[in-house]
Structure formats: C-alpha cells, structure tokens
Amino acid sequence: MSFEYPFNIKKSEDGSYFVKFIDIEEAITCGSSIEECIYNAGEVLSAMLECRLEDNDEIPLPSKGNHKYRVAPSAAIQAALLIRANRQGKTLADLARTLGVTWPVAQRLENPRHSPSLKQLERAAAALGKRLVIDFK
C-alpha cells in the first residue's frame, strides 16, 4: 500500500508557487521554486496527517491516476497509517494480544510521534496477516 499523495503546483503572479493537495484539503504550502514546493509538500503532508491521526479523524487513501506531483509523508506517519489501515476491524487490544504485548505498546504503533523499529513493524505485519516490504523510491 502506497501513501504517496498527489498535489498540484500553480505559479502565482508574484513568481512564487502554491501547492494544494488533492485529498487532504487543509494541506497547502508554497515555495519560491518547484523543488522547494516538493520539499515543503512532504513536510506539510506529514504534519496534517499527524494531526488527523492524533485526532482519530478520517484519513483518505491517496487518489489514483496520473498526477505529475506526488509525495509520501514521513516514515513514522506511513508506519502508523499502515497499521491503522490494516487492522481491518481488529481492536488495538486484539492486536496487543496477538503480539503478546500490552495495550500501550500496541497503541504506540499507531502513534505518529513514535517510530517503531523494523522488528516491531515486522511482527505487527505478521500479526495482521501481512508481510513487511521496504522500498526506496
């Protein structure tokens, strides 16, 4: 599952650029160049998704299709989103029991301010009937 969210970049009259995400309406930023916009887009996406995770708000999956610009949030945000999206009706207590850990330990897997280890992610994936795959893009 990929969490690369598409966004648009528009040039303003003053020569700067404006970024707006397609799926996360509050995720907007700007920059003085395309490169700066892409960097800023990753930062604002991570911040907005972290807020949504902390507030337990809905997080839409990224739109499909051929979009010129896409960016993924930080690794910690992606890990939290993957655990949350793959629980499929299981409670955190169910996940904790399957992993043989306490509820707070399982809860930290979905905490965007906690960076789980690869070993923790691998165990969580197995508990959810999945396999952890790591990729560089």
N, C-alpha and C positions, 0 to 999 in steps of 0.2 A: 504494500500500500504506500503510495507516494503522497506526501503532503506539500507538493510544490504548487503554490497558489499563483494564479495568473493576475497580472495587473497591467494597466495602461499607463503610458507616459505621454504627456502633452506639453508642448512648448508654450510658454506664456509670452505675452507681448514684451515683457522686460528681458527676455532671453533666458530666464530660468525655466526649469522643468517641474511639472506637477505629476505626482504619482497617486493613482487611485486603484485599490484592489477591487476585483470583480465580486468576490464572495464575502469579503469582510468590509462592510461599508464604512466602518469607523477607522479603517487602516488607510491613512493618507499621509503623504510626506512630499518633500520637494528636494531639489538639488540644483547645483549650477552646471552639472553635466549628466549625461546618461549614466556613466559609471558611478557617480555619486548617488544618483537616484536608485540604482540597483542595490548598492550597499545599504542605503537608508531604508529601502523597501524591506530587506531582510530584518533589519532592526525593529521597524515599526510592526511588522507582521508578528515577530516573536513577542513583542510587548502586548499587542492586542489579544493574541491567543492565550498568553499567560493570564491576562485579566479575565478572559472568558472561562478558562479552566478554574481559576480561583473562585469565581462567582457561580460555578457549575452551570454556566449558560450553554446554549446550543452552539456547537461548532460545525459549520457546514463542511462537507468534503470539498476539495478543490474542483472547480469546473473543468470539464474535459474540453477537448477541442484544441485547435491550433492557435495558440496565443503566442505572440512574439516574446513577451516577457513573463517569466515565472521565477519564483524564489521559494525556498523552503525556510521554515523557522529554525531556531537553534536546535541542536541535538537533544537537549533536555526537554524541550517542548515537543519534539517529534516523538520521543520515547513516551511521554505522558499521554499524548494523543493516541499512539498505537495501543497502549494498554487499555485506555478507556474505550476505544473503538472495538477492540477485540474481546471485551468481557462478555458481550452478547447475552445480557440478562443475568449473568453471574454477579453477585454482590461482591464487595471488597472482602467481606467475611468469608465467602466461598473461596475466593482467590487465596486469602491468607491460609485457610485450612489446607487447600491443595498444595500450597508452597511450604507448609509446615512452619509458618511464621506468625507473629502477632498481627492484629488488625492494623496498628500504626505503621508497621513495616510495609504491609501491602499498600496502605494509603500513600506512603511516600513514593511509590512507583508512579502515581498519577500527579504528584506534586511537581510543578514546573520549576520550582526552586531547588529541587533535589535531583542530582544527576546520578541515576543508578549505574552500577558497574555493569560491564558486559555479562558477567556471570549472573547477576540478578535478572537482567533482561532475558538472557537465555533460559533461565529457569521459569520466568513468567511466561515466555512464549510457549515453552513445553507444557506448562500447566493449562494454557489456553488452547492447546492442540495445534500450535503453530511452530514454526521454525524461525529463528532469528537469522536474518540475512543482512550483511553490512555491505554498503556500496559507496564508492566515491564518484561524484559527478563533476 
